[in-house]
Amino acid sequence: MSGVGVLDKAVVILAACVDGASLAELVERTRLPRATAHRLAQALEIHRMLVRDSQGRWRPGPRLGELANAAPDVLLTAADPLLSALRDATGESAQLYLRRADERICVAAAERASGLRDTVPVGSVLPMTAGSAAQILLAWEPPEAVMPLLPRCKFTGRTLAEVRRRGWAQSVAEREPGVASVSAPIRDRTGRVIASISVSGPIERLGRRPGDRHAMAVVRAGQRLSGL
């Protein structure tokens, strides 16, 4: 709590309405007095931070989305210099991936300036069935989210268990012939994995065990981007 009473109560009200809430449900979930909960919910409705659905229950309003869209992406802002530093430290191209259903998207990258390299343009859509970044994005997911994908994956459940144990992933010619990669998780403040940070390059430079060479640097970069 911030110590600003009315603000703290308003935030509690907003959180209680994520899945919809009647006045009775608000009182039960927030433990606020009925009159206080009603007054704050009505005020938040006036400011379009809450709206009423067809059943009269309060739900998150459009103003919250407008404010969220206007805010800079903290992760991407922080990632740009760290990806460049990771590229310079390892000598390999570095990428940041987010999961979208059964795909992963490269949302930021720092490419090696010259020589043989693995180029993944920002915006590239890659499968969740191959590559060390895919392993990271799946390893900490619940079984019901992983099992439908596993039959199509080039890695196994045992691979994902090993990723969880050591905290990083590697792949060799898994996504693309001749390419090796190393990835590590980026977590939110609750510890949930929200993204993967990676380096990738030709096998002849990274070797058949690229994690031996680059895991420590990639893990440290992931830790620095976690909890933002």
N, C-alpha and C positions, 0 to 999 in steps of 0.2 A: 504494500500500500504506500501511496505517496505522502499521506498525511493531510492531503486536501480532501476533506470529507465528501463534499458533493461530487467532486470529480471521480473519486474512488467508487462511489456508489453508482454513478452513471456507467462506468466501465463494467462493473459487475452486472448491471442491467443488460448492457449490450451483449456480454458473453452469455447470459442466460437465454437470449433470444436467438441464438445462432440457428437452432432447429425449430424455431417458433415457440411462443409461450403465451398463454392466457395470463390474466392478472393473478389468478390463483397459483399458476405454475411459477410466475415470477416471485411471488411471496415465498413459495416453498423452496425455490432454488437459491434465492439471494438471502433469505432470512431477514429481509427488510420489513419494516411495518407496511401494512397494506397501503396506507395513504401515501407514504414516501415512494413506494414502488410505482404506484399509479401516477403520481405527480411527475416523477423523473421520466417514465416511459412516455407520457404525453409530451413532455418538453423535447425529448429526443425525436418524437414523431414530427413535431413542428419543424425541427431542423433537418428532417428527412434522413436522419440516421436510423430511424425505425419506421416501418410501414405496417399497416394492418392487412392481413390476407383475407380471403373470402369468409373465413370462419371467425374473423375478429381477433386473431392471434397476432402478436407483434413479431416481426421478422426484420433482419438487417435491411436497411434502406439504401437508396441509390447514392446518397451523399458519401457513404463509406467507400463505395467503389470509386467515386470521383476523386476522393482524397488519395486513395491507394494508387490510382493511375497517375496522379500528379507527382508522386514521390519518386525519387531516383531509385534504381535497383541497387541496393547496398552491396549485394554480392558481386554483381558485375562491375560496379565501380571499384571495389577492392581487388577484384581478380586481375584486372588489366596489368598493373605493375607487378603483381606476384607471378603471373604467367611469364612475363618478360624476364623476371629474375630467375625463374625456374628454367626457362630456355637457355639463358646464359650460363647457369650453373651446370646444366647437363649437356649442353651442346645439341639438344634435340628439340623438335617442335613440341609445344605444350598446348593443351586444350582443356576446356571446361565443358562438361556434359550435364544436361538435365534429362530426366526421363519424361516421356509423353506416351502413356499407354504401353504399347509393345515396341516403341521406338525410343531412341535417344537422339538428342539434338545438340550439336556443337554450338554453344552460345557465346563463346569467347575463345580466342586462340592467339598464340604468339609463335610465328613461324621462324624456323631456322633461316638465316639470310641467304646462305649459299650452300652448294654441295648437295649430295643426295639426301633427300628428306621425305618425310611423310606429310603431305599437305592435306589438311582437313579444313576447308573453308567454313567460316562462321555461317550458320544456317543449314549446314549439312545434316541430313537425317540418316542415321545409321541403325542397324538392327539391334535388338536387345538379346540376340541369340549368339553373339560372338564378340570377342574383344575384352580386354581387361576392364574397361570402363563399364561395360554391360555387367560384368561379374560384380563390380562394386555396387552398382545400382540395384542388383537383385539380392546380394548376399544377406542383407539385413531385413529383407521383406518377409512378411509372414508366409508360411507354406502355401496358403491358398492363392497367394499372388504369384508364386514361383512355379508351382507344379504344372499348371497348364502350358507354360513356356518350355520347361525342361526337355521334353521330347524333341524339340526343334533346336536346342542349344548345342553348340560345339564344346560345351563344358558340362560337367556333371554336378549333382548335388554334393558330392564329396569335394569337388573343387571349391564350391561356395563355402562349405564348412571350413576349409583351409584358409580361405580369404578372411572369414570372420576371426579365425584364430590368430593370424599374423597381422591383420589390419591393412593389408594391401593386396593387389592382384597383379598378375603378369600374364601376357599372352604372346605366343610366337606363331606367326602365320595363321592365326585363328580367324581374324576378320578379312585379311588380305594377304596373299602370298608375298613373302619377302619382308613383311612388316612385323615388328615386335613393339610391345608397349608395356608400360607400368602405370597403374592407377591407384589412387587412394580416396577415401571418403571425405566429403565435406558435410558437417552436421549442423543442425540448427541448435538452438539453445536447450532444447529438450533431449538432445543426443540423437535425434532421428536423422538418417542419411538423406540429404536433399540433393546432392550433386556429386559428381566425380571429377577429380582433377587428374590429368594424364600427361605423360610424355610418350612420344612414339617416333620411330625411325627405322631404318633398314636393319635387318637381322645381322648383317655382316659387321655393323658397328655396335649394336646393343648386345649381340650374342644370344645364345639359346637360353640364358638365365638373366634376363634384363633386370630383374629385381635385385640381384646381387650388386648391380652397379648403381641403380637409381632409386631404389625403394625409399631410402632414408630421406632424400631430398623431396620426393613427391609427397611422402607422408607429412613431412614438416610443412610443406606448402598447404596441404589440406587442413592441417591443424590451425594454421594462421587464418584461414578463411572460415573456420567453423565458429558458430556462436554469434554471428553478426546480427 
